[in-house]
Amino acid sequence: MHEMGQGHPECPGRLAAIQDRLIAAQLWDYLLHVDAPAATHEQLMRVHDEAYIDRLTSMVPGHGYVHLDPDTAINRFSLLAAYHAAGAGVHAVDLIMQGRANNAFCSVRPPGHHAERSRAMGFCLFNNLAVAAAHAMDVHGIERVAIVDFDVHHGNGSEDIFCDDPRVQMVGFFQHPFFPYCGDTPRGPNMLNVPLPRATTGLQFRDMVVEKWLPALDAFAPQFIFISAGFDAHLEDEMSSMGLVEADYAWITRQIKQVAKQHAQGRIVSTLEGGYDLSALGRSVAVHIKELSGL
């Protein structure tokens, strides 16, 4: 019920496309499905300013839309959806730490990696992944977490929240120059941002991961890995100009799983970010989940 107007690319059909593809790929019935609880105020305040949360709450309209920026709008259901999107990652962390799941994919809207500590932007209200990562560290005592962001847009919100936090190593790639027009100069020593030009191929992406991401992750030895799983670098996605395909998303998922197996007892929470061509999104998420689940 969270939607931002007719024709907006971040639409309810995205989650339906993922579900339809998981059913068509005969994966749906083999997965554990869990409804996301709402995040608590305390959980959100680990990564967002209280004044920001209060301001966002005060802006929820009784009808119609309120624009937070030219690309990001809310309706009367949006804030509730955002609370549940943030709560999904928290609950996924709890399930994994309790031994009830090996890893998790959070199929949620709105996305989160552009949401900064005190600003909504880029379709994002709360930083879902940051809320989950902070929960893992502050509640479960995880000392080192890695954030892997393969969305085609730089995860400026995650960088804003965790730059200079020695408990966090973030690795990301993004088309550059491109929205949000930052990231090429990292804001902290724990930020490994890799800007890549338009028309980057899957092979070039893989070479970068092997040369830069994997050595950094191995040296950091994370105890938990969080993935900002954006699928908008897909060749068929008109929101970008990159050349990744499903095989590339399957490959990067295998690499992340190997790092998690070596250092993090296999613990991974992956959270949906971008991906706006519905067919490409569904297919890409399906191979990502197939690799995560080992099916």
C-alpha positions in Angstrom: 0.0 0.0 0.0 3.1 2.2 0.1 3.3 3.8 -3.4 4.5 7.2 -4.6 2.2 7.9 -7.5 1.3 6.4 -10.9 4.4 5.5 -13.0 6.9 5.7 -10.1 9.5 3.0 -10.6 9.7 2.0 -6.9 6.3 0.4 -7.1 4.3 -2.4 -5.3 4.7 -4.5 -8.4 8.4 -5.1 -7.5 7.6 -7.4 -4.7 4.9 -9.2 -6.7 7.5 -9.8 -9.5 9.9 -11.3 -7.0 7.2 -13.6 -5.6 6.0 -14.7 -9.0 9.5 -15.5 -10.2 10.3 -17.5 -7.0 7.1 -19.5 -7.6 7.9 -20.0 -11.3 11.5 -21.1 -10.4 10.0 -23.7 -7.9 11.9 -22.0 -5.0 9.0 -20.5 -3.1 7.8 -23.7 -1.3 11.4 -24.5 -0.1 11.9 -21.2 1.8 10.9 -20.2 5.3 8.6 -17.2 5.0 8.4 -14.8 7.9 6.3 -11.6 8.2 8.3 -8.6 9.1 7.5 -7.0 12.5 7.7 -3.2 12.8 11.0 -1.8 14.1 10.9 -0.1 17.4 11.7 3.5 18.1 14.8 2.4 20.0 16.0 0.3 17.1 15.6 3.2 14.6 17.3 5.6 16.9 20.6 3.6 16.8 21.1 5.0 13.3 18.6 7.9 12.9 18.2 11.2 14.8 15.1 11.4 16.9 14.3 14.7 15.4 14.3 13.2 12.0 12.0 10.4 13.0 9.6 12.9 14.6 9.7 15.2 11.5 9.0 12.3 9.2 6.1 11.2 11.4 4.6 14.7 11.4 4.7 14.8 7.6 2.5 11.7 6.9 -0.5 13.0 5.0 -4.1 12.0 5.7 -4.6 11.6 1.9 -2.6 12.1 -1.2 1.1 12.5 -1.2 3.8 14.6 0.5 7.1 14.8 -1.4 10.3 14.6 0.8 12.4 15.3 -2.3 11.6 15.3 -6.0 11.9 11.5 -6.2 10.6 10.4 -2.8 7.0 10.8 -1.7 4.9 9.3 1.1 1.3 8.5 1.4 -0.7 7.6 4.6 0.6 4.0 4.5 4.3 4.7 3.8 5.6 5.2 7.3 4.1 2.0 8.5 5.7 0.2 5.5 9.0 1.8 6.4 8.8 0.6 10.0 8.2 -3.0 8.8 10.9 -2.8 6.2 13.4 -1.8 8.9 12.0 -4.4 11.3 12.6 -7.2 8.8 16.4 -7.0 9.0 16.3 -6.8 12.8 14.1 -9.9 12.9 16.3 -11.7 10.4 19.4 -11.0 12.6 17.5 -12.5 15.6 16.5 -15.6 13.7 20.1 -16.2 12.5 21.6 -15.6 16.0 19.1 -18.0 17.5 20.1 -20.7 15.0 16.6 -20.7 13.4 17.9 -19.6 9.9 21.3 -19.7 8.2 20.8 -16.5 6.3 17.9 -14.3 5.1 16.7 -12.2 2.3 14.4 -9.3 3.2 12.0 -8.6 0.4 10.9 -5.2 1.5 9.8 -1.8 0.4 10.7 1.1 0.7 14.4 0.5 0.2 17.0 2.0 2.6 20.6 2.6 1.6 20.1 6.2 0.6 18.5 7.2 3.9 21.0 9.2 5.9 21.0 9.7 9.7 18.7 12.7 9.3 17.5 12.8 5.7 15.2 10.7 3.5 16.2 10.5 -0.2 16.3 8.3 -3.2 13.1 6.4 -2.5 14.4 5.6 1.1 12.9 6.6 4.5 14.8 4.5 7.0 18.1 2.8 6.4 16.9 -0.8 6.8 20.3 -2.4 6.5 21.9 0.0 9.0 19.2 -0.6 11.5 19.8 -4.4 11.3 23.6 -4.0 11.4 23.4 -1.8 14.5 21.1 -4.3 16.1 23.6 -7.1 15.5 26.4 -5.1 17.1 24.5 -3.5 20.0 22.2 -6.3 21.0 24.0 -9.5 19.9 27.6 -8.3 20.6 28.9 -8.7 17.0 32.2 -6.9 16.9 32.8 -6.6 13.2 30.2 -6.3 10.4 30.7 -6.0 6.7 28.3 -4.2 4.4 28.4 -5.2 0.8 26.5 -2.9 -1.5 26.1 -3.9 -5.1 23.3 -1.5 -6.0 24.1 0.6 -9.1 23.7 3.7 -6.9 26.2 4.6 -4.1 24.9 3.7 -0.7 25.4 7.2 0.7 23.1 6.7 3.6 25.0 3.7 4.9 28.2 5.6 4.5 26.8 8.6 6.3 25.8 6.4 9.3 28.9 4.2 9.5 31.8 6.3 8.2 34.7 6.1 10.7 33.0 3.3 12.7 35.8 0.8 13.1 33.3 -2.0 13.7 32.1 -1.7 10.1 33.7 -2.3 6.8 31.7 -1.2 3.8 32.5 -2.2 0.2 30.4 -0.9 -2.6 30.5 -0.2 -6.3 28.3 2.2 -8.3 27.9 3.8 -11.7 29.8 7.1 -11.7 28.9 9.9 -12.3 25.4 9.0 -11.3 22.8 9.7 -8.5 23.5 10.5 -5.7 26.6 12.1 -7.2 29.0 11.2 -4.3 31.1 8.3 -3.1 34.1 8.8 -5.3 35.8 10.3 -2.3 35.2 8.0 0.7 34.2 9.6 3.9 36.2 7.2 6.2 39.0 4.7 6.1 36.4 1.9 6.5 34.7 2.8 3.2 35.9 1.0 0.1 33.9 2.7 -2.6 34.6 1.7 -6.2 33.1 4.0 -8.8 32.8 2.4 -12.3 31.9 4.0 -15.6 28.7 3.4 -17.5 28.6 0.3 -19.7 30.7 -1.7 -17.2 30.4 -5.4 -18.0 29.8 -8.3 -15.7 33.4 -9.5 -16.3 34.8 -6.1 -15.3 32.6 -6.1 -12.2 33.9 -9.5 -11.3 37.6 -8.5 -11.8 37.0 -5.5 -9.4 35.5 -7.8 -6.8 38.4 -10.2 -6.9 41.0 -7.4 -6.9 39.5 -5.0 -4.3 36.5 -6.3 -2.4 37.5 -9.8 -1.5 41.0 -8.9 -0.1 39.5 -6.1 2.0 36.7 -8.4 3.4 39.2 -11.2 4.1 41.5 -8.8 6.0 38.6 -7.4 8.0 37.3 -10.9 8.9 33.6 -9.9 9.5 31.5 -11.8 12.0 28.3 -10.9 10.1 27.7 -9.7 6.6 24.9 -7.5 5.4 24.1 -7.0 1.7 22.5 -4.0 0.2 21.1 -6.1 -2.7 20.2 -3.7 -5.5 19.6 -5.3 -8.9 19.5 -2.1 -11.0 22.9 -2.6 -12.6 21.2 -5.3 -14.7 21.6 -4.9 -18.4 17.8 -4.6 -18.9 17.2 -2.0 -16.2 16.6 1.4 -17.8 17.4 3.2 -14.5 21.1 2.7 -15.2 23.6 2.0 -18.0 25.4 -1.1 -16.6 25.8 -4.6 -18.1 25.3 -7.1 -15.3 23.1 -10.2 -15.8 21.7 -12.9 -13.5 24.9 -15.0 -13.7 26.8 -12.0 -12.2 24.4 -11.8 -9.3 24.7 -15.5 -8.7 28.5 -15.2 -8.8 28.8 -12.3 -6.3 26.4 -14.1 -4.0 28.7 -17.2 -4.0 31.7 -15.0 -3.2 30.0 -13.4 -0.3 28.8 -16.7 1.0 32.4 -18.0 0.9 33.6 -15.0 3.0 30.7 -15.5 5.4 31.5 -19.2 5.7 35.2 -18.5 6.4 34.7 -15.7 8.9 31.1 -15.2 10.0 29.7 -18.7 10.6 27.7 -18.2 7.3 25.7 -15.3 8.8 24.2 -13.1 6.0 21.3 -10.8 5.9 20.5 -9.5 2.4 18.0 -6.6 2.0 16.4 -5.5 -1.2 17.4 -2.1 -2.5 17.0 -1.1 -6.2 15.9 -3.0 -9.3 13.2 -1.5 -11.5 12.8 -3.7 -14.6 10.3 -6.1 -13.1 11.3 -9.2 -15.2 15.1 -8.6 -14.6 14.4 -8.0 -10.9 12.5 -11.2 -10.4 15.0 -13.3 -12.2 18.0 -11.7 -10.4 16.5 -12.0 -7.0 15.6 -15.7 -7.7 19.3 -16.6 -8.5 20.4 -14.6 -5.5 18.1 -16.5 -3.2 18.9 -19.8 -4.8 22.6 -19.3 -4.1 21.9 -18.0 -0.5 19.7 -21.0 0.3 21.9 -23.6 -1.5 18.9 -25.0 -3.4 
